[in-house]
Amino acid sequence: MQKTLNFSLFLQVMSEKNKIYFASDFHLGSFPYEQSIEREKSIVRWLDSIKEDCAELYLLGDIFDFWFEYKKSIPKGYSRFLGKLAEFSDLGIPITFFKGNHDMWMFGYLKEELGARIIDNELILERNGKRFYLHHGDGLGPGDATYKFLKKFFRSQLCQWLFARLHPNLGISLAQKWSKKSRITSGKKETYLGDDKEWLIQYINEYEEKRPLYIDYFVFGHRHLALNKKLKSNTQYVNLGEWMLDPHFAYFDGDNLQLIRWEDPKFPKI
């Protein structure tokens, strides 16, 4: 397994332009609120550090711990983050959001306000002769039949219509209460389970057996464990991890995809 680059080394290779950046699992708005605000400030500093050479920005789901677009309202907060993304949009940098299991109810707001593209499931793209498979990572691989059923229901028009009938004060409060029971509030880091038990690696293996299209890079979030691993097929599996305990991001410079650890909020602005 490849090690993530030291951040000082990352700064040394930042001279080239036209890089593609990937991040996921910010879980903005998660409990406790004060930690979410500090995390948002750190994310904004990160965005500031990459805006000069960012050609494309891909946010692979669970950016918000909860998101639902009512007809006349959205969850409050995130002003620093959304403002910085608006700056990216004004600079002509394409922004792509993936729906995660926490923020699957994205509809038209981010597209209208930021010009962002919203991806429901996977996206395959090719850049500089390299092919990428991008997905949040939820509901893939073997097992977890209960979640796969719930995901299908939560994404249904019926469920969305029913939830929209709730007053925002009630709907968002219920979602926040549920969020407090999430694994992200445990404060524990995830651990690597081994190739035979990592369900996203199993998914990659099954995908490569069934699809003749060769993928150079499989990039996921959701796992809450930053990984940069070369598989037997010589394809590269990158998991972007999470930003609560061990913030990471990845970038593609036209030749290679690197996984980088972002420093804690004390890291000075670039």
Stockholm file with secondary structure:
# STOCKHOLM 1.0

chainA/1-270         MQKTLNFSLFLQVMSEKNKIYFASDFHLGSFPYEQSIEREKSIVRWLDSIKEDCAELYLLGDIFDFWFEYKKSIPKGYSRFLGKLAEFSDLGIPITFFKGNHDMWMFGYLKEELGARIIDNELILERNGKRFYLHHGDGLGPGDATYKFLKKFFRSQLCQWLFARLHPNLGISLAQKWSKKSRITSGKKETYLGDDKEWLIQYINEYEEKRPLYIDYFVFGHRHLALNKKLKSNTQYVNLGEWMLDPHFAYFDGDNLQLIRWEDPKFPKI
#=GR chainA/1-270 SS CCCCBCHHHHHHTTTSCCEEEEECCCCBTCSSHHHHHHHHHHHHHHHHHHTTTEEEEEECSCSBSSCBCCSSCCCSCCHHHHHHHHHHHHTTCCEEEECCSSSCBCCSHHHHHHCCEEESSCEEEEETTEEEEEECCTTCSSCCHHHHHHHHHHTSHHHHHHHHTSCHHHHHHHHHHHHTTSGGGSCCCCCCCCTTTCHHHHHHHHHHHHCCSCCSEEEECSSCSEEEEECTTSCEEEEECCSSSSCEEEEECSSCEEEEECCCTTSCCC
#=GC SS_cons         CCCCBCHHHHHHTTTSCCEEEEECCCCBTCSSHHHHHHHHHHHHHHHHHHTTTEEEEEECSCSBSSCBCCSSCCCSCCHHHHHHHHHHHHTTCCEEEECCSSSCBCCSHHHHHHCCEEESSCEEEEETTEEEEEECCTTCSSCCHHHHHHHHHHTSHHHHHHHHTSCHHHHHHHHHHHHTTSGGGSCCCCCCCCTTTCHHHHHHHHHHHHCCSCCSEEEECSSCSEEEEECTTSCEEEEECCSSSSCEEEEECSSCEEEEECCCTTSCCC
//
